[in-house]
Amino acid sequence: MRAPRLVLVRHAQAGNPGDWDGADRDRPLTAKGQVSAVRMAQALGELLPESVELLSSPYLRARQTAIPLSQALDVPVRQKKWLAPGQPAGLEIEALARSLPGHGGLVLVGHEPDLSLLASCLLGATGGRSLLRMGKGDACGLTGPLPGPMQLEWHLPRKVLERMAGGERH
Protein backbone atom coordinates (compact mmCIF):
# COMPACT_ATOMS: atom_id res chain seq x y z
CA MET A 1 0.00 0.00 0.00
CA ARG A 2 1.40 3.38 -1.01
CA ALA A 3 1.43 6.23 1.47
CA PRO A 4 -1.41 8.62 0.60
CA ARG A 5 -0.61 12.15 -0.48
CA LEU A 6 -4.00 13.37 0.67
CA VAL A 7 -6.10 12.06 3.55
CA LEU A 8 -9.66 13.21 4.17
CA VAL A 9 -11.07 12.69 7.67
CA ARG A 10 -14.67 13.33 8.65
CA HIS A 11 -15.03 14.56 12.21
CA ALA A 12 -15.94 11.98 14.86
CA GLN A 13 -19.41 11.68 16.43
CA ALA A 14 -20.83 15.02 17.51
CA GLY A 15 -23.97 15.78 19.45
CA ASN A 16 -27.29 15.82 17.62
CA PRO A 17 -27.90 19.25 16.01
CA GLY A 18 -31.51 19.20 17.25
CA ASP A 19 -30.32 18.79 20.84
CA TRP A 20 -27.80 21.63 20.62
CA ASP A 21 -28.91 25.16 21.58
CA GLY A 22 -25.75 26.99 20.52
CA ALA A 23 -24.30 27.90 17.15
CA ASP A 24 -23.63 24.88 14.91
CA ARG A 25 -19.97 25.87 14.65
CA ASP A 26 -19.66 25.35 18.43
CA ARG A 27 -21.31 21.90 18.55
CA PRO A 28 -18.80 19.57 20.27
CA LEU A 29 -17.97 15.91 19.92
CA THR A 30 -19.79 13.55 22.24
CA ALA A 31 -17.77 11.71 24.91
CA LYS A 32 -17.77 8.69 22.58
CA GLY A 33 -16.63 10.92 19.73
CA GLN A 34 -13.71 12.22 21.79
CA VAL A 35 -12.54 8.67 22.56
CA SER A 36 -13.05 7.72 18.93
CA ALA A 37 -10.96 10.70 17.73
CA VAL A 38 -8.02 9.54 19.87
CA ARG A 39 -8.29 5.97 18.57
CA MET A 40 -8.63 7.15 14.97
CA ALA A 41 -5.49 9.26 15.42
CA GLN A 42 -3.56 6.25 16.72
CA ALA A 43 -4.52 4.19 13.68
CA LEU A 44 -3.99 6.97 11.13
CA GLY A 45 -0.58 7.78 12.59
CA GLU A 46 0.58 4.37 11.32
CA LEU A 47 -0.77 4.92 7.79
CA LEU A 48 0.48 8.42 7.02
CA PRO A 49 3.79 9.62 5.61
CA GLU A 50 6.27 11.02 8.11
CA SER A 51 5.86 14.56 6.84
CA VAL A 52 2.30 15.87 6.81
CA GLU A 53 0.42 19.11 7.10
CA LEU A 54 -2.84 19.05 9.04
CA LEU A 55 -5.69 21.37 8.05
CA SER A 56 -9.05 21.51 9.82
CA SER A 57 -12.41 23.14 9.54
CA PRO A 58 -12.74 25.93 12.12
CA TYR A 59 -15.86 24.20 13.57
CA LEU A 60 -15.31 22.81 17.08
CA ARG A 61 -16.14 19.17 16.27
CA ALA A 62 -13.57 19.11 13.46
CA ARG A 63 -10.92 20.80 15.61
CA GLN A 64 -11.60 18.30 18.41
CA THR A 65 -11.04 15.49 15.90
CA ALA A 66 -7.87 17.13 14.55
CA ILE A 67 -6.19 17.72 17.94
CA PRO A 68 -5.43 14.03 18.68
CA LEU A 69 -4.15 13.69 15.10
CA SER A 70 -1.93 16.70 15.70
CA GLN A 71 -0.52 15.06 18.81
CA ALA A 72 -0.04 11.66 17.13
CA LEU A 73 1.70 13.22 14.13
CA ASP A 74 3.54 15.94 16.09
CA VAL A 75 2.32 18.69 13.76
CA PRO A 76 0.21 21.81 14.36
CA VAL A 77 -3.41 22.11 13.25
CA ARG A 78 -4.07 24.94 10.81
CA GLN A 79 -7.69 26.03 10.55
CA LYS A 80 -9.08 26.80 7.09
CA LYS A 81 -12.42 28.49 6.49
CA TRP A 82 -12.78 26.64 3.19
CA LEU A 83 -13.13 23.38 5.16
CA ALA A 84 -16.23 24.66 7.01
CA PRO A 85 -19.54 23.00 6.09
CA GLY A 86 -21.23 24.07 2.89
CA GLN A 87 -18.15 24.97 0.88
CA PRO A 88 -18.46 23.74 -2.72
CA ALA A 89 -16.21 20.77 -3.53
CA GLY A 90 -13.37 21.70 -5.80
CA LEU A 91 -13.51 25.41 -4.99
CA GLU A 92 -10.16 25.28 -3.24
CA ILE A 93 -8.38 22.68 -5.38
CA GLU A 94 -5.68 25.16 -6.37
CA ALA A 95 -5.13 26.16 -2.73
CA LEU A 96 -5.05 22.47 -1.85
CA ALA A 97 -2.44 21.80 -4.53
CA ARG A 98 -0.28 24.62 -3.18
CA SER A 99 -0.60 23.23 0.36
CA LEU A 100 0.47 19.68 -0.49
CA PRO A 101 4.02 19.07 0.76
CA GLY A 102 6.43 17.86 -1.92
CA HIS A 103 7.45 14.61 -0.20
CA GLY A 104 4.77 14.30 2.42
CA GLY A 105 1.06 14.38 2.72
CA LEU A 106 -1.84 16.58 3.59
CA VAL A 107 -4.59 15.67 6.06
CA LEU A 108 -7.91 17.52 5.88
CA VAL A 109 -10.47 17.25 8.71
CA GLY A 110 -13.94 18.38 7.75
CA HIS A 111 -17.61 17.64 7.22
CA GLU A 112 -20.15 15.87 5.03
CA PRO A 113 -21.26 15.99 2.31
CA ASP A 114 -18.35 18.25 1.45
CA LEU A 115 -15.57 15.68 1.94
CA SER A 116 -17.30 13.02 -0.17
CA LEU A 117 -17.89 15.55 -2.93
CA LEU A 118 -14.27 16.75 -2.74
CA ALA A 119 -12.96 13.17 -2.90
CA SER A 120 -15.26 12.43 -5.82
CA CYS A 121 -14.11 15.54 -7.67
CA LEU A 122 -10.46 14.59 -7.08
CA LEU A 123 -11.19 11.06 -8.32
CA GLY A 124 -12.56 12.49 -11.57
CA ALA A 125 -16.33 12.38 -11.01
CA THR A 126 -18.31 14.99 -12.89
CA GLY A 127 -21.67 16.66 -12.46
CA GLY A 128 -21.59 16.74 -8.66
CA ARG A 129 -21.74 12.93 -8.51
CA SER A 130 -20.52 11.37 -5.26
CA LEU A 131 -18.45 8.20 -5.61
CA LEU A 132 -18.20 7.51 -1.89
CA ARG A 133 -19.80 8.44 1.41
CA MET A 134 -17.79 9.45 4.44
CA GLY A 135 -19.44 8.34 7.68
CA LYS A 136 -18.64 10.01 11.00
CA GLY A 137 -15.00 9.31 11.77
CA ASP A 138 -14.23 7.74 8.39
CA ALA A 139 -10.99 8.47 6.57
CA CYS A 140 -9.84 7.98 2.99
CA GLY A 141 -6.38 8.15 1.46
CA LEU A 142 -5.78 9.39 -2.07
CA THR A 143 -2.62 9.15 -4.16
CA GLY A 144 -1.61 10.89 -7.35
CA PRO A 145 -1.37 14.44 -8.62
CA LEU A 146 -3.52 17.41 -7.77
CA PRO A 147 -5.85 18.65 -9.15
CA GLY A 148 -6.37 15.05 -10.21
CA PRO A 149 -7.53 12.67 -11.15
CA MET A 150 -6.21 10.96 -8.06
CA GLN A 151 -6.64 7.31 -7.05
CA LEU A 152 -8.44 6.03 -3.96
CA GLU A 153 -5.82 4.10 -2.00
CA TRP A 154 -8.13 3.23 0.94
CA HIS A 155 -11.42 4.18 2.60
CA LEU A 156 -11.59 3.15 6.26
CA PRO A 157 -14.74 3.41 8.36
CA ARG A 158 -14.42 4.68 11.93
CA LYS A 159 -15.02 1.22 13.42
CA VAL A 160 -12.17 -0.25 11.37
CA LEU A 161 -9.84 2.56 12.43
CA GLU A 162 -10.79 1.97 16.06
CA ARG A 163 -10.06 -1.78 15.72
CA MET A 164 -6.73 -0.97 14.09
CA ALA A 165 -5.82 1.10 17.15
CA GLY A 166 -6.35 -2.02 19.31
CA GLY A 167 -7.70 -2.19 22.83
CA GLU A 168 -11.36 -1.95 23.78
CA ARG A 169 -13.99 -1.83 21.06
CA HIS A 170 -16.83 0.71 21.13
Secondary structure, DSSP 8 states (H G I E B T S, - for coil): ----SEEEEE---B--GGG--S-GGG--B-HHHHHHHHHHHHHHHHHS-SSEEEEE-SSHHHHHHHHHHHHHHT--EEE-GGGSTT--TTTTHHHHHHHS-SSSEEEEEE-TTHHHHHHHHHTT--TT--S----TT-EEEEES-SSS--EEEEEE-HHHHHHHT-S---
